[in-house]
Amino acid sequence: MVSRIEEDKSRFDRIVRGKIKHELRKYITHGEMIGRKGKDFVSIPLPQIEVPHFRYGRNKQGGVGQGEGELGDPIGSSGEPGQGPGAGESPGQHLMEVDISLTELAQLLGEELELPRIKPRGEKNITAVRDKYVGIRQTGPESLRHFKRSFREALKRELSTGTYDPQNPCVVPMKPDRRYRSWREVRLPENNAVILYIMDVSGSMGDEQKEIVRIESFWIDTWLRSQYKHIESRYIIHDAVAYEVDQKTFYSTRESGGTKISSAYKLCQEILARNYPASDWNVYPFHFSDGDNWGGGDTKECVRLLREELLPQVNLFCYGQVESPYGSGQFIKDLEKEFKGEEILVTSQIKDRDAIYDSIKDFLGKGR
């Protein structure tokens, strides 16, 4: 019975996984998952999974076209105006919520977008201590007792002493029979990464543009966390001046002021220089803006900062331009002109929510 239940559950999980994968583009676009995010799991609303069944009607007539009536009479109504069917009594279709781990969600994202595994750069400087079981010994805590080995020793003892009774095969391990796992501490290097989310919050960036950034950042974060054991996230907002903020402030700051992108790039460089040396960290800045930038040579300063300071330190620098009715959209053109053929700098135009799907692949499809 247990095996049958497990088989049915496994089949149900495969069906749900297939539904999620089939509808993944819709989820990415509308962000149903983000508001339901927990520590390790995400709750996903799925349409009711239909099981085929017979539906019995109330038709008491002999078939199609039977009964009283004249040509042109309305079907299924009394013919009296204003007489509706009244309130219904049948249940409606409800959405079912299914919990899925962020690890599996990242796997589905990678399969659907055909994302390559990331090849880390830099040294593996974070060392984690793990307990590795290396053998068996006769002493140890009860929590580490090896039950199979203990039973085997007890069986060997009874067989050798002739006390084993095949008619009553009751084997009880005694103290000399007990065996325990032995272990030693192993220091394992782990890749570590830092993600820097940078967002333009100037007056031309509205709520819809920030929501697009929020949705795309969630999926980027989910994928990168599946590739690294240790990740830190930092958040920078900027208009004419840049500030480092927490995640909540990053997504809730109201737009205002002008735009000076170089202020964000300078702050990004300061954070990296102070905390994340390129030899030890895998660095991923993601900058989102509507492409408007203050004149006076600020774009030239941005190009200089990217070429001399930021690009030599990062695995990948991603610039996503969110279309806005108020932004000029010029900055992405300047970047593509200045860094043509540069694989470390990736640009992506995000016209609306439907473009998030392709933008994620633009950014993460290189496996850097």
C-alpha positions as CSV (number, residue, x, y, z in Angstrom):
1,M,0.0,0.0,0.0
2,V,2.8,2.4,0.9
3,S,4.6,1.7,-2.4
4,R,1.4,2.4,-4.3
5,I,0.9,5.7,-2.4
6,E,4.5,6.7,-3.1
7,E,4.0,5.8,-6.8
8,D,0.9,7.9,-7.0
9,K,2.6,10.8,-5.3
10,S,5.6,10.6,-7.6
11,R,3.2,10.6,-10.6
12,F,1.3,13.6,-9.2
13,D,4.6,15.4,-8.7
14,R,5.6,14.8,-12.3
15,I,2.3,16.1,-13.5
16,V,2.6,19.3,-11.4
17,R,6.2,19.8,-12.5
18,G,5.1,19.5,-16.1
19,K,2.4,22.0,-15.5
20,I,4.8,24.5,-13.9
21,K,7.4,24.0,-16.7
22,H,4.7,24.4,-19.3
23,E,3.4,27.7,-17.8
24,L,6.9,29.0,-16.7
25,R,6.9,31.8,-19.2
26,K,3.6,33.0,-17.7
27,Y,4.9,32.8,-14.2
28,I,8.0,34.7,-15.1
29,T,6.0,37.4,-16.8
30,H,3.4,38.0,-14.1
31,G,5.5,37.2,-11.0
32,E,2.9,35.0,-9.2
33,M,5.7,33.3,-7.3
34,I,7.4,36.2,-5.8
35,G,4.7,37.3,-3.3
36,R,4.6,33.7,-2.0
37,K,8.3,33.3,-1.5
38,G,9.4,31.7,1.8
39,K,12.8,30.8,3.0
40,D,13.3,27.7,0.9
41,F,10.0,27.1,-0.9
42,V,7.7,29.0,-3.2
43,S,4.0,28.5,-3.3
44,I,2.7,28.4,-6.9
45,P,-0.9,28.8,-7.9
46,L,-1.9,26.1,-10.5
47,P,-5.1,25.7,-12.3
48,Q,-7.2,22.7,-11.2
49,I,-5.7,19.5,-12.6
50,E,-8.7,17.8,-14.3
51,V,-9.2,14.1,-14.0
52,P,-11.3,12.7,-16.9
53,H,-14.8,11.6,-15.7
54,F,-18.4,11.1,-17.0
55,R,-20.7,14.0,-16.5
56,Y,-24.4,13.1,-16.0
57,G,-27.0,15.5,-17.2
58,R,-30.7,16.0,-16.4
59,N,-32.0,15.5,-19.9
60,K,-35.3,13.6,-19.7
61,Q,-36.1,13.8,-23.4
62,G,-35.5,11.3,-26.1
63,G,-32.8,13.1,-28.0
64,V,-31.8,16.2,-29.9
65,G,-34.8,18.2,-31.3
66,Q,-37.5,16.3,-29.3
67,G,-40.3,18.0,-27.4
68,E,-42.7,20.9,-27.9
69,G,-41.7,24.1,-29.7
70,E,-41.9,26.1,-32.9
71,L,-39.2,27.1,-35.4
72,G,-37.4,30.2,-34.0
73,D,-38.2,29.7,-30.4
74,P,-35.3,30.5,-28.0
75,I,-33.6,27.4,-26.5
76,G,-33.1,27.0,-22.8
77,S,-35.2,30.0,-21.6
78,S,-38.8,30.7,-20.7
79,G,-39.0,33.4,-23.4
80,E,-40.0,36.0,-20.8
81,P,-37.7,39.1,-20.8
82,G,-35.9,39.9,-17.6
83,Q,-36.1,36.4,-16.1
84,G,-32.6,35.3,-15.5
85,P,-31.6,31.9,-14.1
86,G,-30.8,33.4,-10.7
87,A,-27.9,32.6,-8.4
88,G,-26.0,29.5,-9.2
89,E,-25.5,26.6,-6.8
90,S,-22.5,24.9,-8.5
91,P,-19.0,25.3,-7.2
92,G,-16.5,27.3,-9.2
93,Q,-13.0,26.4,-10.3
94,H,-10.4,27.2,-7.6
95,L,-6.7,27.5,-8.0
96,M,-4.5,24.9,-6.2
97,E,-1.3,26.1,-4.6
98,V,1.7,23.8,-4.7
99,D,5.0,24.3,-2.8
100,I,8.2,23.9,-4.8
101,S,11.7,24.3,-3.5
102,L,13.9,27.2,-4.9
103,T,16.4,24.5,-6.0
104,E,13.9,22.7,-8.2
105,L,12.6,26.1,-9.4
106,A,16.1,27.0,-10.5
107,Q,16.4,23.6,-12.2
108,L,13.2,24.2,-14.2
109,L,14.4,27.7,-15.1
110,G,17.7,26.2,-16.4
111,E,15.9,23.5,-18.4
112,E,13.3,25.8,-20.0
113,L,15.8,28.6,-20.9
114,E,18.6,26.1,-21.7
115,L,21.0,27.9,-19.4
116,P,24.5,26.5,-19.2
117,R,26.1,25.8,-15.8
118,I,28.2,28.8,-14.6
119,K,32.0,28.4,-14.7
120,P,33.2,30.3,-11.6
121,R,36.3,32.4,-11.7
122,G,38.7,33.5,-9.0
123,E,40.0,31.5,-6.0
124,K,37.8,29.4,-3.8
125,N,38.6,31.3,-0.6
126,I,35.7,30.3,1.6
127,T,36.4,27.1,3.5
128,A,33.6,25.2,5.0
129,V,34.1,22.5,7.7
130,R,32.2,19.3,7.0
131,D,32.1,16.0,8.9
132,K,33.1,13.1,6.7
133,Y,32.4,9.5,7.9
134,V,35.5,7.5,7.2
135,G,35.0,4.1,9.0
136,I,33.5,2.0,11.8
137,R,34.7,1.7,15.4
138,Q,33.5,-0.1,18.6
139,T,32.9,3.0,20.7
140,G,31.0,6.2,20.1
141,P,27.7,8.1,20.8
142,E,24.4,6.3,20.3
143,S,23.4,8.8,17.7
144,L,26.1,7.5,15.5
145,R,25.4,3.8,16.0
146,H,25.5,1.8,12.8
147,F,22.5,-0.5,13.1
148,K,23.2,-2.7,10.2
149,R,26.8,-3.4,11.2
150,S,25.7,-3.9,14.9
151,F,23.1,-6.5,13.8
152,R,25.7,-8.2,11.6
153,E,28.1,-8.5,14.5
154,A,25.3,-9.9,16.7
155,L,24.4,-12.4,14.1
156,K,28.0,-13.5,13.6
157,R,28.3,-14.0,17.4
158,E,25.1,-16.1,17.6
159,L,26.2,-18.2,14.6
160,S,29.7,-18.8,16.0
161,T,28.4,-19.8,19.4
162,G,25.5,-21.9,18.1
163,T,22.8,-19.9,19.8
164,Y,21.1,-18.8,16.6
165,D,17.7,-20.5,16.2
166,P,16.3,-20.4,12.6
167,Q,12.9,-21.2,13.9
168,N,12.9,-18.2,16.2
169,P,15.3,-15.7,14.4
170,C,15.5,-13.1,17.1
171,V,18.9,-11.4,17.0
172,V,19.6,-8.9,19.8
173,P,22.9,-6.9,19.6
174,M,24.8,-6.8,22.9
175,K,27.2,-4.1,24.0
176,P,30.3,-5.8,22.4
177,D,28.3,-6.1,19.1
178,R,27.6,-2.4,18.7
179,R,29.5,-0.5,16.0
180,Y,29.6,3.2,15.5
181,R,30.5,5.5,12.6
182,S,33.8,7.3,12.9
183,W,34.4,10.6,11.3
184,R,36.9,13.4,10.7
185,E,36.5,17.0,9.9
186,V,37.2,17.9,6.3
187,R,37.7,21.5,5.0
188,L,36.1,22.0,1.7
189,P,36.5,25.0,-0.5
190,E,33.4,26.7,-1.8
191,N,32.8,29.1,-4.6
192,N,31.4,32.4,-3.4
193,A,29.7,35.2,-5.3
194,V,28.3,38.7,-4.8
195,I,25.4,40.1,-6.8
196,L,25.0,43.9,-7.0
197,Y,21.6,45.1,-8.0
198,I,21.6,48.7,-9.3
199,M,18.4,50.5,-10.2
200,D,17.7,53.9,-11.6
201,V,15.0,55.5,-9.5
202,S,14.8,58.9,-11.3
203,G,11.6,60.6,-12.2
204,S,11.3,58.7,-15.5
205,M,11.2,55.3,-13.8
206,G,7.6,54.5,-12.9
207,D,6.0,51.7,-10.8
208,E,5.6,49.4,-13.8
209,Q,9.3,49.7,-14.7
210,K,10.3,49.0,-11.1
211,E,8.0,45.9,-11.0
212,I,9.7,44.6,-14.1
213,V,13.1,45.0,-12.3
214,R,11.7,43.3,-9.2
215,I,10.4,40.2,-11.2
216,E,13.6,39.8,-13.3
217,S,15.9,40.2,-10.2
218,F,14.0,37.4,-8.4
219,W,14.6,35.0,-11.3
220,I,18.3,36.0,-11.7
221,D,18.8,35.6,-7.9
222,T,17.1,32.1,-8.0
223,W,19.4,30.9,-10.7
224,L,22.7,32.3,-9.3
225,R,21.9,30.8,-5.9
226,S,21.6,27.4,-7.5
227,Q,25.1,27.8,-8.9
228,Y,27.0,29.0,-5.8
229,K,27.1,27.8,-2.2
230,H,27.5,31.2,-0.8
231,I,26.1,34.4,-2.2
232,E,25.8,38.0,-0.9
233,S,23.5,40.5,-2.4
234,R,24.0,44.3,-2.3
235,Y,21.5,46.9,-3.5
236,I,22.2,50.4,-5.0
237,I,19.7,53.0,-6.1
238,H,20.5,56.1,-7.9
239,D,19.1,59.2,-9.5
240,A,21.6,62.0,-9.6
241,V,23.3,60.5,-6.5
242,A,23.7,56.9,-5.6
243,Y,23.0,55.2,-2.3
244,E,23.4,51.7,-0.9
245,V,20.1,50.4,0.6
246,D,18.5,47.2,1.9
247,Q,16.3,45.0,-0.3
248,K,13.0,46.4,0.9
249,T,14.1,50.0,0.2
250,F,15.5,49.0,-3.2
251,Y,12.0,47.9,-4.4
252,S,9.9,50.5,-2.6
253,T,11.7,53.8,-3.2
254,R,9.6,56.3,-5.0
255,E,11.0,57.8,-8.2
256,S,12.2,61.4,-8.2
257,G,15.1,63.6,-9.5
258,G,17.4,63.5,-12.4
259,T,19.8,60.8,-13.5
260,K,23.6,60.5,-13.2
261,I,24.6,56.9,-13.8
262,S,28.2,57.4,-13.1
263,S,27.4,57.9,-9.4
264,A,26.1,54.3,-9.2
265,Y,29.1,52.9,-11.0
266,K,31.5,54.7,-8.6
267,L,29.6,53.4,-5.6
268,C,29.7,49.9,-7.0
269,Q,33.4,50.2,-7.5
270,E,33.9,51.4,-3.9
271,I,31.9,48.5,-2.5
272,L,33.9,46.0,-4.6
273,A,37.2,47.5,-3.6
274,R,36.3,47.5,0.0
275,N,34.7,44.1,0.4
276,Y,35.0,41.9,-2.6
277,P,38.5,41.5,-4.3
278,A,38.3,40.0,-7.7
279,S,40.8,37.2,-6.9
280,D,38.4,35.8,-4.2
281,W,34.9,36.6,-5.4
282,N,32.7,36.0,-8.4
283,V,31.1,39.4,-9.1
284,Y,27.7,40.0,-10.9
285,P,26.5,43.6,-11.2
286,F,23.0,44.0,-12.7
287,H,22.0,47.6,-13.7
288,F,18.5,48.5,-14.6
289,S,17.6,51.9,-16.1
290,D,15.4,53.5,-18.7
291,G,18.4,54.7,-20.6
292,D,18.1,58.4,-19.7
293,N,21.4,60.0,-18.5
294,W,22.4,63.5,-17.5
295,G,24.5,65.3,-20.1
296,G,27.9,67.0,-19.4
297,G,29.9,64.0,-20.4
298,D,28.5,61.6,-17.8
299,T,28.1,58.8,-20.3
300,K,31.9,59.1,-21.1
301,E,32.6,58.8,-17.4
302,C,30.5,55.7,-17.2
303,V,32.4,54.1,-20.1
304,R,35.7,54.9,-18.4
305,L,34.6,53.4,-15.1
306,L,33.4,50.3,-16.9
307,R,36.4,49.8,-19.0
308,E,39.1,50.6,-16.4
309,E,37.5,49.7,-13.1
310,L,34.5,47.4,-13.2
311,L,34.9,45.0,-16.2
312,P,38.3,43.8,-15.1
313,Q,36.8,42.7,-11.8
314,V,33.5,41.1,-12.7
315,N,32.4,37.7,-14.2
316,L,29.6,39.5,-16.0
317,F,28.2,43.1,-16.1
318,C,24.6,43.1,-17.2
319,Y,22.7,46.2,-18.2
320,G,18.9,45.9,-18.7
321,Q,17.1,48.9,-20.2
322,V,13.4,49.0,-19.2
323,E,11.3,50.9,-21.7
324,S,9.7,54.0,-20.3
325,P,7.5,56.6,-22.0
326,Y,9.7,59.3,-20.4
327,G,13.2,58.0,-21.0
328,S,15.3,58.6,-24.0
329,G,16.7,55.1,-24.2
330,Q,20.1,56.4,-25.4
331,F,22.4,54.7,-22.8
332,I,22.1,51.2,-24.2
333,K,23.0,52.5,-27.7
334,D,26.1,54.1,-26.3
335,L,27.2,51.0,-24.4
336,E,26.7,48.8,-27.5
337,K,28.8,51.2,-29.6
338,E,31.6,51.5,-27.0
339,F,31.8,47.8,-26.0
340,K,31.0,46.1,-29.3
341,G,32.2,42.5,-29.1
342,E,32.9,42.7,-25.4
343,E,31.5,39.4,-23.9
344,I,31.7,40.4,-20.3
345,L,29.2,43.3,-20.8
346,V,25.8,42.1,-21.8
347,T,22.9,44.4,-22.7
348,S,19.2,43.7,-22.9
349,Q,16.2,45.7,-23.9
350,I,13.1,45.0,-21.8
351,K,10.2,46.6,-23.5
352,D,7.5,45.1,-21.2
353,R,6.9,42.2,-18.9
354,D,6.7,39.8,-21.8
355,A,10.4,40.6,-22.6
356,I,11.6,39.5,-19.1
357,Y,11.8,35.9,-20.3
358,D,14.2,36.6,-23.1
359,S,16.1,39.2,-21.1
360,I,17.0,36.6,-18.5
361,K,18.4,34.3,-21.2
362,D,20.4,37.2,-22.6
363,F,22.0,37.7,-19.2
364,L,22.5,34.2,-18.0
365,G,22.8,32.3,-21.3
366,K,26.6,32.7,-21.5
367,G,27.4,30.6,-18.4
368,R,29.9,33.1,-17.0
